Amino acid sequence: MDKKLELEDFVLIGRTFEEYYRMFHLESIDKNEKILDVASGVSSFCSEANAKGYNVTAADRVYRFNPEEIEEKCSKDLKETMEKLTSIKALYKWDFFKDIEQLKNHRERAYRGFIKDFKLYRDDRYIISEFPSNNFKENQFDVSLISHFLFLYDEHMNYEFHKQIINEVIRITRKEIRIFPIANLKAQRSPFIEKFMGDKAFNNYEINIVKVNYEFIKGGNEMLVVKIK
Ligand SMILES: C[S@@+](CC[C@H](N)C(=O)[O-])C[C@H]1O[C@@H](n2cnc3c(N)ncnc32)[C@H](O)[C@@H]1O
C-alpha cells in the first residue's frame, strides 16, 4: 500500500488525558489495570496516563511512520479542521472548549505531548496495529478504550468491519471495552449502535449505553460499554 496515501486516509487529531477521563469515566478504572487505547493516534492520553501511574499501551496503524512525518500531517490536519469548523460550529457545544482558538491550543498540546512521548517510547508503548489485525495475546488487557474511531465513521467503515474490529478487541480484552462517541459525523446516534446491541453474535456480553461528563458534538455524551465478564 502507498504509505503517503494511507497517511492521508484519517484525520490525525488527538485528544488529551482530561478528555479521555471524562469520555470514559476513568474514575471507575483502577490504576493497576492494563489498558489498551485502540486507534490511539496522536492523542496524548497514553503519555499522560503513564506519567500518572496508569498502565496504558497505545495501538494505531499510524505508528509505522516516523515522528516527523506524523507531526507534519498533524499540523496540516489541525489547520484544515479548524478552518472547516467555523461553518459547522453550531453542531458543537462550547463549554469544555470556550471557542475555536482554545480548542486549537488543546489539540496542539495533545499532539505535541504525543510526539515527545512517541520519540522516547516508540518501541515500548506504541504498537503498530491495523485492526482487526493485531499481534496482541488473548486477554492481554483488562480494559480497552476506543475513542473517535468506531461508529463516528459509519459512512466510511461498514457494519461488518465494525464487527470484525470489536470481535478482535473482545479477544484481547479480559473485562470490558468502552467506546466513545456513539454519535456519527452527522451528530446523530450511529444506526450501527442499534444493530450492534441487537446482534445475536454478541448475546454473551452485557452491552450498555452510559451517559458521561463530556459533550463536544451536541448530544454526543454517551459511551458504549461492552462487559466481557
Ligand atoms: C480521529 S483519530 C482518533 C485518535 C484518538 N483515539 C483520539 O480520540 O484522540 C482516528 C485514528 O484511527 C486510526 N486508524 C484508522 N484505521 C485504523 C485501523 N484499521 N487500525 C488502527 N488504527 C486505525 C488513525 O490512524 C487515527 O489515528
The ligand as a Gaussian input file, in Angstrom:
#p B3LYP/6-31G(d) Opt

LIG

0 1
 C       -9.751000      10.544000      14.797000
 S       -8.325000       9.625000      15.246000
 C       -8.654000       9.269000      16.974000
 C       -7.400000       9.261000      17.796000
 C       -7.592000       9.071000      19.306000
 N       -8.258000       7.826000      19.618000
 C       -8.342000      10.226000      19.918000
 O       -9.532000      10.107000      20.210000
 O       -7.719000      11.277000      20.116000
 C       -8.598000       8.056000      14.451000
 C       -7.387000       7.154000      14.441000
 O       -7.749000       5.892000      13.915000
 C       -6.575000       5.336000      13.308000
 N       -6.997000       4.207000      12.470000
 C       -7.766000       4.209000      11.374000
 N       -7.970000       2.954000      10.928000
 C       -7.311000       2.131000      11.768000
 C       -7.152000       0.705000      11.844000
 N       -7.748000      -0.119000      10.974000
 N       -6.403000       0.209000      12.857000
 C       -5.793000       1.022000      13.746000
 N       -5.898000       2.372000      13.731000
 C       -6.666000       2.912000      12.746000
 C       -5.986000       6.510000      12.572000
 O       -4.635000       6.292000      12.255000
 C       -6.214000       7.642000      13.591000
 O       -5.087000       7.799000      14.409000

